[in-house]
Amino acid sequence: MLVTLEGLDGSGKTTVWERLREDDALPADAVFTREPTESWYGEAVQRSIEDGDADSLAELFLYTADHAAHLADTIRPALDDGRLVVSDRYSDSRYAYQGATLAGAEWFEDPLHYVREVHEPWTRPPDLTVYLDVGPETAARRSGATNKFETAEYLADVRTNYERLIEADPERFVRVDAAAEPGTVYERVHEAIV
């Protein structure tokens, strides 16, 4: 089973992911992973994040390459072995974030749709996605607005894209109010997964 944790920067995904790693209720052989990865593909993604002038389309394909390698090297082998995989960010992050980044580009009528089409033939959809929902202003404040993806204005567009993804596949998503107390947020995520 592939479980993904999604949400805006500052929503608490990584904090929840780290707590899940120590949760005895989950299988001992569960695989905990994340995107961007720690591979050289993921390093290229990190460099683009830090570059305020990075080309949006080129950046999409850096993320896409990282996702493809992640599937080949980590996700598919673990699933083939029957293991639970929990990923801090996955394809929905790309759809929501790169869909927002490409919104100003003249080439795409619907950037979110384009990004999904690029991935559709080869990605592996999650079995369950926990969406940690928090407002863009709160997300920007929590994340520190340290890069181009963490401003409230940009995150508002990303949140709109997440809402479109949830509307298109409501059975897969479990929404958790990430503005609640951290312990409550964790309990709700735990209940959704276990």
C-alpha positions in Angstrom: 0.0 0.0 0.0 1.3 3.5 -0.9 0.3 6.2 1.5 1.2 9.8 0.7 1.2 12.9 2.9 0.4 16.1 1.0 -0.3 19.7 1.9 1.1 23.2 1.7 4.6 24.0 2.9 4.2 24.5 6.7 1.2 22.2 7.0 3.2 19.7 9.2 3.7 16.9 6.7 7.3 16.3 7.6 6.6 16.4 11.4 3.8 13.8 11.0 6.0 11.7 8.7 8.8 11.7 11.3 6.4 10.6 14.1 4.9 7.9 11.9 8.4 6.4 11.5 8.4 5.7 15.2 4.8 4.4 15.4 4.8 0.8 16.6 1.3 0.3 15.1 2.8 0.4 11.6 4.7 -2.6 10.1 8.3 -2.8 11.2 9.4 -3.1 7.5 7.4 -0.1 6.3 9.4 2.2 4.0 9.5 5.9 4.7 10.5 8.1 1.9 10.1 11.6 0.5 10.2 13.8 -2.5 12.4 15.5 -3.5 14.6 12.5 -2.9 18.2 12.6 -1.7 19.4 11.4 -5.1 21.3 13.6 -7.5 17.9 14.2 -9.2 16.6 15.5 -5.8 19.7 17.6 -5.4 19.0 19.3 -8.8 15.4 20.0 -7.6 16.7 21.6 -4.4 19.0 23.8 -6.5 16.1 24.9 -8.6 14.1 25.7 -5.5 16.8 28.0 -4.3 17.0 29.7 -7.7 14.4 32.4 -8.0 15.0 32.6 -11.7 14.7 28.9 -12.6 12.7 28.3 -15.7 9.3 26.9 -14.7 9.1 24.3 -17.4 12.6 23.0 -16.9 11.9 22.9 -13.2 8.8 20.7 -13.8 11.0 18.2 -15.6 13.6 18.1 -12.9 10.8 17.2 -10.4 9.5 14.7 -12.9 12.9 13.0 -13.3 13.2 12.8 -9.5 9.8 11.2 -9.3 10.6 8.7 -12.0 13.8 7.6 -10.2 12.0 7.5 -6.9 9.4 5.1 -8.4 12.1 2.9 -10.0 14.5 2.8 -7.0 12.2 2.9 -4.0 8.5 2.9 -4.4 7.9 0.0 -6.9 10.5 -2.4 -5.3 9.0 -1.9 -1.8 5.4 -2.4 -3.1 6.5 -5.4 -5.1 7.8 -6.8 -1.7 4.4 -6.2 -0.2 5.6 -3.4 2.1 3.8 -0.3 3.3 5.3 2.8 1.8 4.7 6.2 3.4 5.9 9.2 1.3 6.3 12.8 2.5 5.1 14.4 -0.8 4.6 12.6 -4.0 3.0 13.2 -7.4 0.1 15.4 -6.1 2.7 17.9 -4.9 4.0 18.2 -8.4 0.6 18.6 -9.8 -0.4 21.3 -7.3 2.9 23.2 -7.1 4.1 23.0 -10.7 0.5 23.6 -11.9 0.6 26.9 -10.0 4.1 27.7 -11.2 3.1 27.2 -14.8 -0.1 29.2 -14.5 1.5 32.3 -16.0 3.0 30.5 -19.0 1.3 31.1 -22.3 1.6 27.5 -23.5 -0.9 25.9 -21.3 -4.7 26.4 -21.1 -4.8 24.3 -17.9 -1.3 23.8 -16.4 -2.5 21.3 -13.7 -4.0 19.1 -16.4 -0.8 19.3 -18.4 1.4 18.2 -15.5 -1.0 15.3 -14.7 -0.9 14.2 -18.4 2.9 14.1 -18.4 2.8 11.7 -15.4 -0.3 9.6 -16.3 1.3 6.9 -18.5 4.0 5.8 -16.0 3.4 7.1 -12.4 1.9 4.9 -9.7 -1.1 6.6 -8.0 -1.2 6.4 -4.2 -3.7 4.1 -2.5 -4.4 6.7 0.2 -3.4 10.4 0.4 -3.7 12.3 3.7 -4.1 16.0 2.9 -3.0 18.2 5.7 -5.2 21.3 5.2 -4.0 24.7 6.3 -4.7 28.2 5.0 -2.0 29.8 2.8 -1.2 32.6 5.3 -0.7 30.2 8.1 1.4 28.0 5.8 3.6 30.9 4.7 4.1 32.0 8.3 5.0 28.5 9.6 7.3 27.8 6.7 9.1 31.1 7.1 8.5 32.1 3.4 12.2 31.2 2.8 11.8 30.5 -1.0 9.6 31.3 -4.0 7.2 28.4 -3.1 6.4 29.6 0.4 4.6 33.0 -0.2 1.0 33.2 0.8 -0.1 34.3 -2.7 1.6 31.4 -4.4 0.4 28.9 -1.7 -3.2 30.1 -2.3 -2.9 29.0 -5.9 -1.4 25.7 -4.8 -4.2 25.1 -2.4 -6.7 25.7 -5.2 -5.0 23.0 -7.2 -5.1 20.6 -4.3 -8.8 21.2 -4.0 -9.2 20.3 -7.7 -7.2 17.1 -7.1 -9.4 16.2 -4.1 -12.6 16.9 -6.1 -11.4 14.7 -8.9 -10.5 11.7 -6.6 -12.4 12.1 -3.3 -12.2 8.4 -2.4 -8.4 8.6 -2.2 -8.0 11.7 -0.1 -8.5 12.1 3.7 -8.5 15.7 4.7 -7.0 16.5 8.1 -7.3 20.0 9.6 -3.6 20.9 10.1 -4.5 24.1 12.1 -5.5 21.8 15.0 -3.1 21.0 17.8 -0.1 18.8 16.6 -1.2 15.9 18.8 -4.7 16.0 17.3 -3.3 16.2 13.8 -1.1 13.2 14.4 -4.0 11.1 15.8 -6.2 11.9 12.8 -3.4 10.9 10.4 -2.6 7.8 12.4 -6.3 6.7 12.3 -6.5 7.3 8.6 -3.5 5.0 7.9 -3.8 2.2 10.5 
